[in-house]
Amino acid sequence: MSTEVRQMFSSIATKYDVTNEVLSFGIHRLWRRTAVRLSQAKPGDSVLDCASGTGDLALAFKRKVGATGHVIGTDFCAEMLESGPAKAAKAGLQVDFQVADAMDLPFEDNRFDVASIAFGIRNVDDPVKCLSEMGRVVKPGGRVVVLEFGQPTGVFGALFRFYSKTVMPTVGGLLTGNRAAYEYLPRTSAAFPAGERFLSLMDQSGAYAERSAHPLTFGTANVYVGLVR
């Protein structure tokens, strides 16, 4: 799956930001701020952002940790990272970006205070291995934060599923020229473990002493927080 996913993200990289803004009505900004807050990152901390894409969450963490903190954004798709340095420079922020696989991170044990991944863990071949790797590179007592789509229920859930299956592919296809990518994204979101089922994946990794789920926007997304052993 990794090769196919890498090619897909490569094809939509240049239009990813504007498409994300349109399709999420800008609410992804609030979700990222919540993820940073729940990470309990503080000035001076060292943060790793996996599946960083165009770098929005990495930049949000850099604003939190300040000049004395250090943020590295990684992604296995080089094309997705290309706009990150310019975006950081425009914001006056120093963030390092490098190509790396979230299931095989090129960092030593216990290096970071926080590790994060936003809307990326459902795209890796082995989510448990990814959770284990993220826990490995974070210091004991540090936090791993996962922001991922959920599966809302009730009336809102029905509306969200309609939007995901019909509006997202149409609009995403028009904006990027790749309708298949915006059929893949909601399909994987609907199938990926959410809530308690995702917390069980965190347990399987053996990396976390505590873990919790924080639903956002009626369960449309969740922030999962793991306290590293």
C-alpha positions in Angstrom: 0.0 0.0 0.0 2.8 2.4 0.8 3.9 2.8 -2.8 0.4 3.5 -4.0 -0.3 6.0 -1.2 3.0 7.8 -1.9 2.1 8.2 -5.6 -1.3 9.4 -4.7 -0.1 12.1 -2.3 2.6 13.1 -4.8 -0.1 13.7 -7.4 -2.1 16.1 -5.2 0.7 17.7 -3.3 0.6 21.1 -5.0 -3.1 21.5 -4.5 -3.3 19.8 -1.1 -3.5 22.9 1.1 -6.2 24.7 -0.8 -8.3 21.6 -1.2 -8.0 20.8 2.5 -9.1 24.3 3.4 -12.2 24.1 1.1 -13.3 20.6 2.1 -12.9 21.1 5.8 -14.3 24.6 5.9 -11.2 25.6 7.8 -12.1 23.5 10.9 -8.8 21.5 10.5 -7.1 24.6 12.0 -9.1 24.2 15.3 -8.4 20.4 15.3 -4.6 21.1 15.1 -4.7 23.6 17.9 -6.5 21.1 20.1 -3.9 18.4 19.3 -1.1 20.8 20.3 -2.9 21.7 23.5 -3.5 18.1 24.5 0.2 17.2 23.8 1.1 19.5 26.7 4.1 20.7 24.7 5.9 23.6 26.3 8.6 26.2 25.4 11.9 24.5 24.8 10.5 21.0 24.0 11.7 18.9 21.1 8.8 17.6 18.8 8.6 15.1 16.0 5.7 15.5 13.5 5.3 12.3 11.4 3.4 12.3 8.1 3.9 16.1 8.3 2.7 16.7 4.7 2.9 20.4 4.0 3.9 21.1 7.6 0.9 22.8 9.2 1.0 20.8 12.4 4.8 21.1 12.6 4.4 24.9 12.4 1.7 24.9 15.0 4.1 23.0 17.4 6.9 25.4 16.6 4.8 28.3 17.6 4.2 26.5 20.9 7.7 25.4 21.7 9.2 28.7 20.7 12.8 29.7 19.7 14.3 27.4 22.3 12.3 24.4 21.1 13.1 22.2 18.1 10.6 20.7 15.6 11.2 18.1 12.9 8.6 17.3 10.3 8.9 14.0 8.4 6.9 12.4 5.6 7.5 9.4 3.3 6.4 11.5 0.3 9.1 14.0 -0.6 6.7 16.0 -2.8 4.3 16.7 0.1 7.2 18.2 2.1 8.4 20.5 -0.7 6.2 23.5 0.4 7.1 23.1 4.1 10.3 25.1 4.2 8.9 28.1 2.3 5.8 28.0 4.5 7.9 28.0 7.6 10.2 30.8 6.3 7.2 32.9 5.5 5.9 32.5 9.0 9.3 33.3 10.5 9.6 29.9 12.0 12.6 27.4 12.0 11.4 23.9 11.3 13.5 21.0 9.9 11.9 18.8 7.3 13.1 15.4 6.1 11.9 12.3 4.3 11.3 9.4 6.6 9.0 6.5 7.1 6.9 6.6 10.3 7.3 2.9 10.7 11.1 3.1 10.6 12.1 6.4 12.1 15.8 7.4 11.7 16.1 8.8 15.3 17.6 7.4 18.5 15.5 6.2 21.4 14.1 8.8 23.9 15.0 11.8 21.7 11.8 13.8 21.7 9.4 15.2 24.3 6.4 14.9 21.9 5.7 13.0 18.7 2.6 13.6 16.5 0.9 12.3 13.4 -2.2 14.0 11.9 -4.4 12.2 9.3 -1.6 9.9 8.4 -1.6 6.8 10.6 -4.5 5.2 8.6 -2.2 5.3 5.5 0.7 3.3 7.0 1.0 -0.4 6.4 1.2 -1.3 10.1 -0.4 1.2 12.5 0.7 -0.7 15.6 4.3 -0.6 14.4 4.0 3.1 13.7 2.7 3.7 17.3 5.5 1.6 18.6 8.1 3.6 16.7 6.7 6.9 17.8 6.7 5.8 21.4 10.3 4.6 21.0 11.7 8.0 20.0 9.8 9.8 22.8 11.2 10.1 26.3 9.5 8.2 29.1 6.7 10.5 30.4 6.5 12.3 27.0 3.4 12.1 24.8 2.4 10.7 21.4 -0.5 12.6 19.8 -2.6 11.2 17.0 -5.1 13.3 15.1 -7.3 11.2 12.9 -10.8 11.1 11.4 -13.5 9.4 13.3 -16.9 7.8 12.5 -19.7 10.1 13.8 -23.1 8.5 14.4 -26.7 9.7 14.4 -28.0 12.4 12.1 -24.7 14.2 11.9 -23.0 10.9 11.1 -25.4 10.3 8.2 -24.7 13.8 6.9 -21.0 13.4 7.2 -21.0 10.1 5.3 -23.1 11.7 2.5 -20.6 14.6 2.3 -17.6 12.2 2.4 -18.9 9.9 -0.3 -20.3 12.5 -2.7 -19.1 16.0 -2.1 -15.5 15.3 -1.2 -14.7 13.2 -4.3 -16.4 15.7 -6.6 -14.8 18.8 -5.2 -11.5 17.2 -4.5 -11.4 15.8 -8.0 -12.2 19.2 -9.5 -9.5 21.0 -7.5 -6.7 18.5 -7.9 -7.5 16.5 -11.0 -7.4 13.3 -9.0 -10.9 12.2 -8.0 -9.7 8.7 -7.0 -7.5 10.3 -4.2 -10.6 11.9 -2.6 -12.5 8.6 -2.9 -9.7 6.8 -1.2 -9.3 9.3 1.7 -13.0 9.1 3.0 -13.1 5.3 2.3 -10.0 4.7 4.5 -11.4 7.0 7.2 -14.6 5.0 7.4 -12.8 1.7 7.6 -10.0 2.7 10.1 -10.4 1.8 13.8 -11.7 4.8 15.8 -12.4 5.5 19.5 -11.9 2.4 21.7 -10.8 0.3 18.7 -7.9 2.7 18.1 -7.0 2.8 21.8 -6.7 -1.0 21.6 -4.1 -0.5 18.8 -2.1 1.7 21.2 -2.3 -1.0 23.8 -1.0 -3.6 21.3 2.0 -1.5 20.7 3.1 -1.8 24.4 4.5 1.7 24.3 2.0 3.6 26.5 1.4 3.6 30.2 -1.9 5.6 29.7 -3.9 6.5 26.6 -7.1 8.6 26.0 -9.4 9.6 23.2 -10.8 13.1 22.7 -13.6 13.4 20.2 -13.9 16.5 18.1 -16.9 18.0 16.2 -19.4 15.3 17.1 -16.8 12.6 16.5 -15.8 13.6 13.0 -12.2 13.5 14.3 -10.4 12.3 17.4 -7.2 13.3 19.2 -5.6 10.3 20.8 -2.9 10.9 23.5 -0.5 8.3 24.7 1.8 8.7 27.8 5.0 6.9 26.9 6.3 4.3 29.3 
